[in-house]
Amino acid sequence: MAIAAPALSGALADIVGRAHVSTEPAVLDTASVDGVRPRWIARAGSADDVSRLLALASSERLAVAPRGSGSSVALGNPPRRLDLVLDLSRLVGVTDYVPADMVASVEAGTALDALQARLSREGQRLALDPVRGRARTVGGVLATHASGPLRFRYGTGRDLLLGVRFVQADGTITWGGSRVVKSVTGYDVPKLLVGSLGTLGVIVGATLRLHPTPPATGSWLCAFDSAAATRNALAVLLASPIEPERVAMLNGVALRAGGWASEGPALLVGVGSVEEAVRTQGAALADSVRREGGRIEHVPSAGWARLDSALDAPVVVRIAGQVRRAVDWLRRAEDLASRARLEMACVGQAGNGVLHVALRGVTSGPALEQGMLGPLRQELGDEGGSAIVERAPHELKADLDVWGPVPAESLAIMARLKREFDPEGVLNPGRFAGGL
């Protein structure tokens, strides 16, 4: 027998405490997902709280949206339904850290900047620098598979995640990966959960691989007069003995947003090592850029934070294609945006074939689909690439396929995993690719 709403409010309060359950309309509005307002917000204080909340939600068929900092709430389809926002911001702290092992276990609600403050005392870091700030939580960054320019050397969250503690839709607390007591037989659980948008389970803790903080760093902006010169310079850089820790590609709009005068395209290159190596590699980079007819200037390390402002736009599209064609995809996106009369800023992970494209002036979902997404997806599909809408107003999403086409075989596997991990469709129903 279903429990009445007032009784459910009481049951939620019994789990997390009355002060941590909200039903006020104004508060619920702030937690809406693509215009869908929840009935409750519950702020869990422990993995056990999450377990009990999901067990209740499962028994009452409540649709649950896990939430960290809320920075990526615009990612995905609008939910089919939403009853409870499960706020994980109280799950903070480092639970296990032995610097000699270069491994740390942390609660999912821990912000990246807070984690870095702890690790920096030992000269270490979690080498993840996702777009739009380090206030994002560990669990949220993993669930959305967010990454930034440091991916060039260190990989994504999927590469840095050793083990994960998560709660299944029925409330079962489960472990996967290293430093575990129990695992889910037959699955590489950490890799499954990264990028799953909380549709398979709610991450409550993670064990992460760390790296030393470089004793010295240097960053340089490398500007060129043509796309061809940029393409050649990038190819030479990737094949050279120079070992950057991050490489970004910026178009003219992104450069101006960051306060640089160059028209683009340009490469922002960062090197981290001992001081002598940074100096030597900076000199080698300068020689390489000048041989390609480019200009190079040293920029402070704080310049990397300027990239966030370039992507501060109502619509952001993530393009993934072949690394060797990154400059070509930038030019193609700019051409389509120009024809559609859209302003476009681009910040690309040049060494990984990923471009984040920020758009202003989009008037409707169909206009974006027909003028830009459709052509890009068709052409990217020929090389196994994709174009995903990472952010858009919910009014646009009503007439927009944010994920794009998914091969039938892949979608069938995703659907099977969803049924196995969340048979009742409790977790973020409808938000993932294919409406899963």
Secondary structure as UniProt FT lines:
FT   HELIX           5..16
FT   HELIX           18..20
FT   STRAND          21..22
FT   HELIX           25..30
FT   TURN            34..35
FT   STRAND          40..43
FT   HELIX           47..60
FT   STRAND          64..67
FT   TURN            71..74
FT   STRAND          84..87
FT   TURN            89..90
FT   STRAND          94..98
FT   HELIX           99..101
FT   STRAND          103..107
FT   TURN            108..109
FT   HELIX           112..119
FT   HELIX           120..122
FT   STRAND          124..125
FT   TURN            134..135
FT   HELIX           138..144
FT   TURN            149..150
FT   HELIX           151..154
FT   HELIX           157..160
FT   STRAND          161..167
FT   TURN            169..170
FT   STRAND          173..177
FT   TURN            185..186
FT   HELIX           189..193
FT   TURN            194..195
FT   TURN            197..198
FT   STRAND          202..209
FT   STRAND          211..212
FT   STRAND          216..223
FT   HELIX           227..239
FT   STRAND          246..250
FT   HELIX           252..257
FT   TURN            258..259
FT   STRAND          266..273
FT   HELIX           275..291
FT   TURN            292..293
FT   STRAND          295..299
FT   HELIX           301..306
FT   HELIX           307..310
FT   STRAND          315..320
FT   HELIX           323..325
FT   HELIX           326..339
FT   TURN            340..341
FT   STRAND          343..349
FT   HELIX           350..352
FT   STRAND          354..360
FT   HELIX           365..368
FT   HELIX           369..373
FT   HELIX           374..381
FT   TURN            382..384
FT   STRAND          386..391
FT   HELIX           394..397
FT   TURN            398..399
FT   HELIX           408..421
FT   TURN            423..424
FT   TURN            429..430
FT   HELIX           433..435
//
